[in-house]
Amino acid sequence: MEAIDAIIIGAGFAGLRALWRLRGMGKRVVVLEAADDIGGVWYHNAYPGARCDVESYDYSYSFSPELEQEWRWSERYATQPEILLYINHVADRFDLRRDIFLKTRMESAAYDEAAARWTITASDGRRWSSQYFVMAVGQLSTTKAPDYPGQSSFKGEIIHSGIWPKHEVTYEGKRVAIIGTGSSGMQMTPVIAEKAAHLTVFQRTPNYSVPAANAPVTDEEDRRVKADYRTRREQCRNSPTGLGFKPNRQSALDVSPDERDRVYEAAWHRLGFGFALAYYDILLSKPANDTAAEFIQKKIGSVIDDPRLRDKLVPSGHPFAARRPSVDSGYFQAFNRDNVELADVREFPIVVFTPKGIRTADKEHEFDIVIFATGFDAFTGSILRPRIEGRDGLTLKEKWADGPVTQLGVGVAGFPNMLIVVGPGSPSLLSNVMVSIEEQIDWLADLVAYMDANDIVEFEAEPEAERAWVEHVNDRARETLYMSTNSYYNGAEIAGKPRVFMPYSGGIRGYRRILNDCAANAYTGFALREAPLGATADDQRSAASS
């Protein structure tokens, strides 16, 4: 068993950033990645039309000014292939691959209380002993795959958008089904519609979406951003979501309808996901939200030719952005094509898969390809997948049986020296995750440096602080409209999953202040120990010699 300082699970954006920072501190670090290559969600989500919903310049690392200057983004919203090229460029430029073990899935982790070290076991039997255990597995990495009756009898190809095959998928002359209308379903629909003989989109809930307003990045724009990149980074860090947009300080209800429409029109053509910040109270007040929802509903309806389809595709019944809204490039317009059909599974549910396709309550659809765009077991799916055993044999799955509990989203009582990156209890999916990743990892690295400087071998979230943080997260959520509808924010995407609000809705700037206050007060809310809790002097001597 190899002894190291830190082990990181996951080689996506978070894992690579943690490796770069901890290695720079002189730590011996190993990264375990189950996939064939690095990239995390951007390695697996290679479906047609996949692209980021955050502007490319902001969805990138800020730790290296040289990297910022040398990398040239081609589009305002980068596609999956370009993001994956960027990730690989970073790994090569900073020589990160030598510490990454690919095709190596973590099977279990167990905490040795006497030694204050984690033992990590991979599925192939290899083991590592590490002081620090960093979970950088991402929030959207464990897929949610339906299991319909008769599914195994289907003679065509079944694909999940979150585990896209590496072989080329062709659509010409084929009948294709897409099940799901979240971001992935909305992004792939117009692309596949242009090639397939026939496309059927199975919709349960119509989804709000705002135009991506994507465009090529001109040389002039590239020079302008790079000439003052620091200012742009600071705007992102000091905005609530990390997108660089500051909410309009006016209420949507305090302006005239004409003025409000002008603001919404400008946001519609430029802000993308940031449309929710057109007024500060869109996610705080149902009457204010109704004004945004009505505007978007009219916009969506205006591009759908068929009145019957319009009634089914225009979202209603839940507030705008209470579920993560999408940004799209021609999704609704695709339904004007003769080869695109909508199947409303609320009206006619899926009954069974057949060898030829899918039978719904009204008819049988024949398909060559069925694509599940059904999303992920968000926030906790990948964290709880391996067996993680803390103090007294308590597993994390047992600890989180009623929902995830953390101190500041980074530590868990009973699981010393375990660090979670952008997981439950942090801004994570309510933010530009790249900003959240970098700020959280730098804070965690500073904690490790503090421990080194003060001969501390163990840190652990305190139960009282953990309970207080969970209550604070829920208090902030109750101030918003997020709890007014089912979503992956509150665990509704998986049957039987605890229904609790998981991300922190207090914003990136507010969250950073809380982290900084914690550090400035000697990491209040965490127990810092020079010797492991309950360890004897003999235990310490044995651990030191092993």
C-alpha positions in Angstrom: 0.0 0.0 0.0 1.5 3.3 -1.1 1.5 6.2 1.4 0.8 9.7 0.0 -0.3 13.1 1.3 -3.6 13.5 -0.6 -5.8 11.4 -2.8 -8.3 13.0 -5.2 -11.2 11.2 -6.7 -12.1 12.5 -10.2 -10.1 14.1 -13.0 -12.5 16.7 -14.2 -12.1 20.4 -13.7 -12.2 20.2 -9.9 -9.8 17.3 -9.6 -7.2 18.8 -11.9 -7.4 22.1 -10.1 -6.9 20.4 -6.7 -4.0 18.4 -8.1 -2.3 21.5 -9.4 -2.7 23.4 -6.1 -1.8 20.6 -3.7 1.2 19.5 -5.8 2.4 23.2 -5.8 2.4 23.0 -2.0 4.9 20.1 -2.2 2.3 17.4 -1.4 2.5 14.0 -2.9 -0.8 13.6 -4.7 -2.6 10.9 -6.6 -5.8 11.3 -8.7 -8.1 8.3 -9.4 -10.3 8.5 -12.5 -12.7 5.7 -13.4 -13.0 6.8 -17.1 -10.6 6.1 -19.9 -9.4 9.7 -20.0 -9.6 13.0 -18.1 -12.4 15.6 -18.4 -15.2 14.4 -16.1 -18.6 15.4 -17.4 -17.1 16.9 -20.5 -15.5 13.6 -21.4 -18.8 11.7 -21.1 -21.3 14.2 -22.3 -20.3 14.2 -26.0 -23.9 14.2 -27.4 -24.6 16.4 -30.4 -25.1 20.0 -29.6 -23.5 19.8 -26.1 -22.1 23.1 -25.0 -21.6 25.1 -21.9 -24.3 27.6 -20.7 -21.6 29.9 -19.1 -19.6 32.1 -21.4 -16.3 30.5 -22.4 -14.0 33.2 -20.9 -15.7 32.7 -17.5 -15.8 28.9 -17.7 -12.1 28.6 -17.5 -9.3 28.5 -14.9 -8.1 31.8 -13.5 -5.0 30.6 -11.6 -2.5 31.2 -14.5 -2.4 34.5 -16.4 -0.2 32.8 -19.0 -2.9 30.2 -19.6 -5.5 32.9 -20.0 -3.5 34.7 -22.6 -2.5 31.7 -24.7 -5.8 29.9 -25.0 -8.1 31.2 -27.7 -11.8 30.4 -27.4 -13.7 30.2 -30.7 -17.2 30.7 -29.6 -19.1 32.7 -26.9 -20.4 29.4 -25.5 -17.9 26.6 -26.0 -18.9 23.2 -27.4 -18.0 20.0 -25.6 -15.2 19.2 -28.0 -13.6 22.6 -27.4 -13.9 22.4 -23.6 -12.3 18.9 -23.7 -9.5 20.3 -25.8 -9.0 23.0 -23.2 -8.9 20.5 -20.3 -6.3 18.3 -22.1 -4.3 21.4 -22.9 -4.2 22.3 -19.2 -3.2 18.8 -18.2 -0.4 18.8 -20.7 0.8 22.3 -20.0 1.1 21.7 -16.3 2.2 18.1 -16.5 -0.7 16.8 -14.5 -1.1 13.4 -16.1 1.8 11.8 -14.3 -0.2 11.7 -11.1 -3.5 10.5 -12.6 -4.5 6.9 -12.6 -7.1 6.4 -15.4 -9.5 3.4 -15.6 -9.2 3.3 -11.8 -12.5 3.4 -9.9 -12.5 4.0 -6.2 -14.3 1.1 -4.5 -14.1 2.2 -0.9 -12.5 4.5 1.7 -12.0 3.8 5.3 -10.7 6.1 8.0 -8.0 4.8 10.4 -8.7 6.8 13.6 -5.4 5.9 15.3 -3.3 7.0 12.3 -5.5 9.8 11.1 -5.3 8.5 7.6 -7.6 7.2 4.9 -7.2 3.9 3.2 -8.5 4.1 -0.3 -9.2 0.9 -2.3 -9.7 0.7 -6.0 -11.9 -1.8 -7.8 -8.8 -3.6 -9.1 -7.5 -4.1 -5.6 -4.8 -1.4 -5.4 -4.7 0.6 -2.2 -3.3 3.9 -1.0 -2.9 5.4 2.5 -3.5 9.2 2.5 -3.8 11.9 5.1 -6.3 13.9 3.0 -9.2 12.5 1.0 -10.7 14.8 -1.6 -14.0 14.1 -3.3 -13.9 16.0 -6.6 -16.5 13.8 -8.4 -18.8 16.5 -9.7 -22.5 17.1 -9.2 -23.6 15.7 -12.6 -21.6 12.5 -13.1 -23.8 9.6 -12.0 -26.5 9.1 -14.7 -30.1 8.5 -14.1 -31.1 5.7 -16.4 -34.8 4.7 -16.8 -35.8 1.0 -16.8 -39.0 0.7 -18.7 -40.8 -2.6 -19.1 -39.5 -4.5 -22.2 -36.5 -2.2 -22.6 -34.2 -5.2 -23.2 -36.3 -6.4 -26.1 -35.7 -3.3 -28.2 -33.6 -4.2 -31.2 -32.2 -0.7 -31.9 -29.6 1.2 -30.1 -30.2 2.8 -26.6 -27.9 5.6 -25.6 -27.7 7.8 -22.5 -26.7 11.4 -23.2 -24.5 11.4 -20.1 -22.5 8.3 -21.3 -22.2 9.1 -25.0 -20.6 6.2 -27.0 -17.2 6.8 -28.4 -18.2 5.4 -31.8 -19.8 7.6 -34.3 -23.6 7.7 -34.1 -25.3 8.4 -37.4 -28.9 9.6 -37.9 -29.4 9.8 -41.6 -32.4 7.8 -42.7 -33.2 6.7 -39.1 -36.1 7.3 -36.7 -34.8 8.7 -33.4 -36.4 9.2 -30.0 -35.2 11.6 -27.3 -36.7 11.0 -23.9 -36.2 14.1 -21.7 -36.3 17.9 -22.2 -33.7 19.2 -19.8 -30.5 20.9 -21.1 -29.2 17.9 -22.9 -32.4 17.1 -24.7 -32.9 20.7 -25.6 -29.4 21.0 -27.0 -29.4 17.9 -29.1 -32.9 18.2 -30.5 -32.2 20.8 -33.2 -29.0 19.2 -34.2 -30.4 15.7 -34.6 -33.6 17.1 -36.3 -31.5 18.3 -39.2 -30.2 14.8 -39.9 -32.7 12.2 -38.8 -35.5 10.9 -41.0 -37.8 11.4 -38.1 -37.3 12.6 -34.5 -39.8 12.2 -31.6 -39.2 14.1 -28.4 -40.8 12.6 -25.3 -41.7 15.4 -22.9 -43.0 15.1 -19.4 -42.6 18.7 -18.3 -42.1 21.7 -20.7 -39.0 23.5 -19.7 -38.1 27.2 -19.7 -35.3 28.1 -22.0 -33.5 31.3 -23.1 -31.6 31.7 -26.3 -27.9 31.1 -26.0 -27.2 34.1 -28.2 -24.1 32.2 -29.2 -21.6 33.7 -31.7 -18.0 33.4 -32.8 -15.5 35.2 -30.7 -13.9 37.9 -32.9 -10.2 38.8 -32.7 -11.2 42.2 -31.4 -13.3 40.7 -28.5 -10.5 38.3 -27.7 -8.0 41.2 -27.4 -10.4 43.2 -25.3 -11.0 40.5 -22.8 -7.4 39.5 -22.5 -6.3 43.1 -22.1 -8.2 43.3 -18.8 -8.9 39.7 -17.8 -8.4 40.5 -14.1 -11.3 42.9 -14.1 -13.6 40.4 -15.7 -12.5 37.7 -13.1 -13.3 40.1 -10.3 -16.7 40.9 -11.7 -17.5 37.2 -11.7 -16.1 36.6 -8.2 -18.2 39.5 -6.8 -21.4 38.6 -8.6 -24.0 36.4 -6.9 -23.8 33.6 -9.4 -20.2 33.9 -10.7 -21.5 34.9 -14.1 -20.3 38.5 -13.9 -23.9 39.9 -14.1 -25.0 42.0 -11.2 -28.8 41.8 -10.5 -30.8 44.9 -11.4 -31.4 46.5 -8.1 -34.9 47.4 -9.0 -37.9 45.2 -8.4 -39.7 43.9 -11.5 -42.8 45.3 -9.9 -41.5 48.8 -9.4 -41.2 49.7 -13.1 -43.8 50.2 -15.9 -44.7 47.3 -18.1 -43.0 49.1 -21.1 -39.8 49.6 -19.2 -39.8 46.0 -17.9 -40.3 44.7 -21.4 -37.3 46.7 -22.6 -35.1 45.2 -19.9 -36.4 41.7 -20.6 -35.9 42.2 -24.4 -32.3 43.2 -23.9 -31.7 40.3 -21.5 -33.3 37.8 -23.9 -30.9 38.7 -26.7 -27.7 38.7 -24.6 -27.8 37.3 -21.0 -28.6 33.6 -21.5 -28.7 32.0 -18.1 -28.3 35.5 -16.6 -31.8 36.4 -17.6 -32.8 35.4 -14.1 -30.8 38.5 -12.8 -32.7 41.0 -15.0 -34.4 42.1 -11.7 -33.2 41.2 -8.3 -36.5 39.7 -7.1 -37.2 37.3 -10.0 -36.3 34.3 -7.8 -37.6 35.9 -4.5 -41.1 37.0 -5.4 -43.8 35.0 -7.2 -45.5 38.2 -8.6 -42.1 39.4 -9.9 -41.3 36.0 -11.3 -44.7 36.0 -13.1 -43.6 39.0 -15.1 -40.5 37.2 -16.3 -42.3 33.9 -16.9 -45.0 35.7 -19.0 -42.4 37.4 -21.1 -40.6 34.1 -21.8 -43.8 32.2 -22.5 -44.8 34.8 -25.1 -41.3 34.6 -26.7 -41.4 30.8 -26.9 -44.9 30.7 -28.2 -44.1 33.2 -30.9 -41.7 30.8 -32.7 -43.9 27.7 -32.6 -46.2 27.6 -35.7 -48.7 24.9 -34.6 -51.1 26.2 -31.9 -51.6 22.7 -30.5 -47.9 22.2 -30.1 -47.6 25.7 -28.7 -49.9 24.8 -25.9 -47.8 21.7 -25.0 -44.3 23.3 -25.4 -44.8 26.6 -23.6 -43.8 26.0 -19.9 -46.3 26.8 -17.1 -47.1 25.6 -13.6 -43.8 26.4 -12.0 -41.7 29.6 -11.6 -39.1 30.5 -14.1 -35.6 29.4 -12.9 -36.9 27.5 -9.9 -35.6 24.5 -11.9 -32.3 25.2 -13.6 -33.4 26.9 -16.9 -31.7 25.9 -20.2 -30.1 28.0 -22.9 -30.9 26.7 -26.4 -30.0 27.2 -30.0 -33.3 26.7 -31.9 -35.0 24.0 -29.7 -38.5 25.3 -30.1 -38.1 26.2 -33.8 -37.2 22.5 -34.4 -40.8 21.5 -33.8 -41.8 23.5 -36.9 -40.0 20.8 -39.1 -42.1 18.2 -40.7 -39.8 15.4 -39.4 -40.1 16.4 -35.7 -42.9 15.1 -33.4 -43.7 15.8 -29.8 -44.9 12.9 -27.6 -46.5 14.2 -24.4 -46.0 11.5 -21.8 -48.3 13.2 -19.3 -51.2 12.8 -21.8 -50.0 9.4 -23.2 -47.5 7.7 -20.9 -44.9 5.3 -22.0 -46.3 1.8 -21.5 -43.6 -0.6 -22.8 -40.6 -0.9 -25.0 -41.1 -3.3 -27.9 -38.6 -4.8 -30.3 -39.4 -2.1 -32.8 -39.7 0.9 -30.5 -41.9 2.4 -27.8 -45.6 1.8 -27.1 -47.4 4.7 -25.4 -51.0 4.8 -24.2 -52.1 6.0 -27.7 -49.9 4.2 -30.2 -46.7 2.4 -31.0 -43.7 4.5 -32.2 -41.0 2.7 -34.3 -37.3 3.7 -33.7 -33.8 2.9 -34.7 -32.2 4.8 -31.9 -33.6 5.8 -28.4 -31.7 8.5 -26.5 -32.2 8.9 -22.8 -31.7 12.6 -22.0 -32.9 11.9 -18.5 -30.2 13.6 -16.4 -28.3 12.6 -13.3 -28.5 11.6 -9.7 -27.3 15.1 -8.8 -25.2 16.3 -5.9 -25.0 13.0 -4.0 -25.1 10.2 -6.5 -21.3 10.0 -7.2 -20.3 10.8 -3.6 -22.4 8.0 -2.2 -21.6 5.4 -4.9 -18.4 4.0 -3.2 -18.4 2.9 0.4 -17.0 5.6 2.6 -16.5 4.6 6.2 -15.7 7.2 8.9 -15.4 7.0 12.6 -16.8 4.0 14.4 -17.6 2.3 11.2 -20.3 4.8 10.2 -20.7 5.0 6.5 -21.5 8.3 4.6 -24.6 6.7 3.2 -25.9 6.0 6.7 -24.9 9.5 7.8 -26.8 11.1 4.9 -29.8 8.7 5.0 -32.1 11.7 5.5 -30.2 14.0 3.1 -26.7 15.4 3.0 -25.3 17.4 5.9 -22.0 19.3 5.8 -20.2 22.1 7.5 -19.9 24.9 4.9 -20.3 22.3 2.1 -16.7 21.0 2.6 -16.5 18.8 5.7 -18.6 16.2 7.4 -18.7 15.4 11.1 -17.5 11.9 11.7 -15.3 11.9 8.5 -12.1 13.7 9.4 -9.7 15.0 6.7 -12.3 14.4 4.0 -12.8 17.3 1.7 -15.8 17.7 -0.6 -15.5 20.0 -3.6 -18.6 21.9 -4.9 -20.9 19.4 -3.2 -24.1 19.7 -1.2 -24.2 22.8 1.0 -22.1 25.0 -1.3 -23.2 27.2 -4.3 -22.2 24.5 -6.8 -25.0 24.2 -9.4 -26.5 27.6 -8.5 -23.3 29.2 -9.6 -20.7 29.3 -12.4 -19.1 26.2 -11.1 -15.6 27.1 -12.2 -15.6 30.1 -9.8 -16.9 27.9 -7.0 -14.3 25.2 -7.8 -11.3 27.5 -7.6 -12.4 29.4 -4.5 -13.3 26.2 -2.6 -10.1 24.4 -3.5 -7.9 27.4 -2.6 -9.7 27.6 0.7 -9.1 23.9 1.4 -5.5 24.3 0.4 -5.1 27.2 2.8 -6.6 24.9 5.5 -4.0 22.2 4.7 -1.2 24.9 4.9 -2.5 26.1 8.3 -2.5 22.5 9.6 1.1 22.0 8.4 2.2 25.2 10.0 0.6 24.3 13.4 1.5 20.6 13.5 -2.2 19.7 13.1 -2.8 16.2 11.7 -6.6 16.1 11.8 -9.5 18.4 11.1 -13.2 17.5 11.4 -16.5 19.3 11.1 -18.1 19.9 14.5 -21.6 18.5 14.8 -23.1 21.7 16.1 -21.6 23.8 13.3 -22.8 21.2 10.8 -26.4 21.4 12.1 -26.3 25.2 12.1 -25.0 25.3 8.5 -27.7 22.9 7.2 -30.3 25.1 8.9 -28.8 28.2 7.3 -28.8 26.6 3.9 -32.4 25.8 4.3 -33.3 29.2 5.7 -31.8 30.9 2.6 -33.6 28.5 0.3 -36.9 29.3 2.0 -36.3 32.9 1.1 -36.5 32.0 -2.6 -38.9 30.2 -5.0 -36.6 27.2 -5.4 -38.7 25.1 -3.0 -41.9 25.8 -4.9 -41.4 23.0 -7.5 -39.7 19.6 -7.9 -36.2 19.7 -9.2 -32.7 18.1 -8.7 -32.0 21.1 -6.4 -34.3 19.4 -3.8 -33.8 15.7 -4.6 -36.9 15.2 -6.7 -35.1 13.8 -9.7 -34.8 10.3 -8.1 -37.6 8.3 -6.6 -37.1 7.7 -2.9 -34.3 10.3 -2.6 -34.5 12.5 0.5 -36.3 15.7 -0.3 -34.0 18.4 1.0 -32.6 21.5 -0.6 -29.0 20.8 -1.5 -27.1 23.8 -2.9 -26.4 27.0 -1.1 -28.5 29.8 -2.5 -26.8 32.7 -0.7 -24.5 33.4 -3.6 -20.8 33.1 -4.4 -19.9 36.4 -2.8 -21.7 35.7 0.4 -20.4 32.2 0.6 -16.8 33.4 0.1 -17.2 35.8 3.0 -18.4 33.0 5.2 -15.4 30.8 4.2 -13.0 33.7 4.8 -14.5 34.4 8.3 -14.2 30.8 9.2 -10.5 30.8 8.2 -9.8 34.1 10.0 -11.2 32.7 13.2 -8.9 29.7 13.2 -11.4 27.6 11.2 -14.3 27.9 13.6 -16.8 25.1 13.2 -14.0 22.6 12.7 -12.1 20.7 15.4 -8.3 20.9 14.7 -6.2 18.3 16.5 -2.5 17.8 16.9 -3.2 14.1 17.6 -6.1 12.0 16.3 -9.1 11.9 18.5 -8.8 9.0 20.9 -5.3 7.9 19.8 -2.7 6.8 22.3 1.0 7.6 22.3 1.6 4.0 21.1 -0.8 4.6 18.3 1.0 7.7 17.2 4.4 6.0 17.3 3.1 3.1 15.3 1.5 5.4 12.7 4.7 7.4 12.4 6.8 4.3 11.7 4.4 2.6 9.2 
